């Protein structure tokens, strides 16, 4: 079975995922510049939660309409329409398989490091969010995601102990800004979605 | 690390405190190469964003990289020998001589880079800065160029270095949370 077939088997009928991530970022010279970890949760069709725990707390919640980014140390919440954020992360394509082929040219990356690799190249030519992303699949499903950005920086995210279709606690994909924070960005009402520059 | 309580008794700056501050600034000036890694939040009115920041200073040359959450999509501002370039933003590399102007034109974000390079280390950028000192004789608030810079947290090093710096001018805000005071490889 090639990597794509394994990925499809993993995402087949998937309603939700909950697991841990460990992220490492390397600069263009291959030097490790960041190591962080936390929780990631996804719920079909377009909700996700990315919670950095170490070395610093930062919460990102996509509730289906908007993406909230909360930095407790900076006492700031930024909010954007979700349509813009979605192209940023191949993760969203995991729980919305149609999205994978719509956004990316998918090819087989063979196997390495004990994983079977799917290679994603953005179809959107101008200002792509990344030059290439690779999804590493093993028996447990998506084990690793690597992203190369136009400046030669590489982000590598390893995933552990995925729980498939968990029943999420209420509010997992909902965000209420705390009292004393700055809220920046554009809060949209349901009807109107406007893209924002980075 | 000690967290200065929000209501600090900011004693009026007196000679001894100012002398200590000048000594601290002289010590900092003797270290032209420094760097930090952390997070930055920038806002202008209700527009803004946040991300990861890596700041490497070598005398007047500086390389600042900012990266978005999750995908770490990044862009860099580099000044070398007086020439400034802004790379990685949509629309390709931009060139100029003033980093603040270059970034503002590309993103609408106002970051006073030169002054911030001093403020982030707990120092005045120019002679017209006014400081209110906090309990341990460290700057609590600094006023300069129309900006108000609040030092919310310091580390336990000697001399102490800022960990959280909140700068504000009219409806522009720049907030920094320092994770590590040198951008060498993180110790796992």
Contacts between the chains, C-beta under 8 A, distances in Angstrom:
chain1	res1	chain2	res2	distance
A	23	B	72	7.9
A	25	B	67	7.3
A	25	B	72	5.3
A	27	B	65	7.8
A	31	B	185	6.4
A	32	B	185	5.1
A	32	B	186	6.7
A	33	B	37	7.1
A	33	B	54	6.2
A	33	B	183	7.0
A	33	B	185	7.5
A	33	B	186	7.6
A	34	B	37	7.3
A	34	B	52	6.7
A	34	B	72	7.6
A	34	B	186	6.7
A	35	B	186	5.1
A	35	B	188	6.1
A	50	B	69	7.2
A	50	B	70	5.5
A	52	B	69	7.9
A	55	B	179	5.9
A	55	B	186	7.6
A	56	B	39	6.6
A	56	B	177	6.9
A	56	B	179	5.9
A	58	B	39	7.2
A	58	B	69	6.5
A	60	B	69	5.5
A	60	B	70	6.3
A	69	B	49	7.7
A	69	B	50	6.1
A	69	B	69	5.9
A	71	B	39	6.1
A	71	B	41	5.8
A	71	B	50	5.2
A	71	B	177	7.2
A	73	B	39	6.8
A	73	B	164	6.3
A	73	B	177	3.9
A	74	B	39	6.2
A	74	B	40	7.7
A	74	B	41	3.9
A	74	B	50	6.1
A	74	B	164	8.0
A	74	B	175	4.5
A	74	B	176	7.9
A	74	B	177	5.5
A	75	B	166	7.8
A	75	B	175	7.2
A	76	B	41	4.1
A	76	B	43	6.9
A	76	B	48	7.3
A	76	B	50	5.9
A	76	B	175	6.4
A	78	B	41	7.6
A	78	B	43	8.0
A	78	B	48	6.0
A	78	B	49	5.1
A	78	B	50	5.7
A	88	B	68	7.1
A	88	B	70	6.9
A	88	B	71	5.1
A	88	B	73	6.6
A	89	B	70	5.5
A	89	B	71	5.5
A	91	B	70	7.6
A	126	B	90	7.9
A	127	B	90	4.1
A	127	B	91	7.6
A	129	B	71	6.1
A	129	B	73	5.4
A	130	B	71	6.4
A	130	B	73	6.7
A	147	B	71	5.5
A	147	B	72	7.3
A	149	B	71	7.4
A	149	B	72	6.9
A	149	B	73	5.4
A	149	B	74	5.7
A	149	B	88	7.5
A	150	B	88	6.0
A	151	B	65	7.9
A	151	B	74	5.5
A	151	B	75	7.2
A	151	B	76	6.3
A	151	B	87	6.3
A	151	B	88	4.7
A	153	B	65	8.0
A	153	B	67	7.4
A	153	B	72	6.6
A	153	B	74	5.3
A	155	B	71	6.5
A	155	B	72	4.5
A	182	B	41	7.7
A	182	B	43	6.1
A	182	B	48	7.8
A	182	B	173	6.7
A	183	B	46	7.1
A	184	B	41	7.9
A	184	B	43	4.2
A	184	B	46	5.5
A	184	B	47	6.2
A	184	B	48	3.4
A	184	B	49	7.1
A	185	B	46	7.2
A	185	B	47	6.8
A	185	B	48	6.6
A	185	B	49	7.0
A	186	B	46	7.5
A	186	B	47	7.7
A	196	B	47	7.8
A	197	B	90	7.6
A	197	B	107	6.9
A	197	B	108	7.7
A	198	B	49	7.1
A	198	B	68	7.1
A	198	B	73	7.7
A	198	B	75	8.0
A	198	B	89	7.1
A	198	B	90	7.1
A	198	B	107	7.1
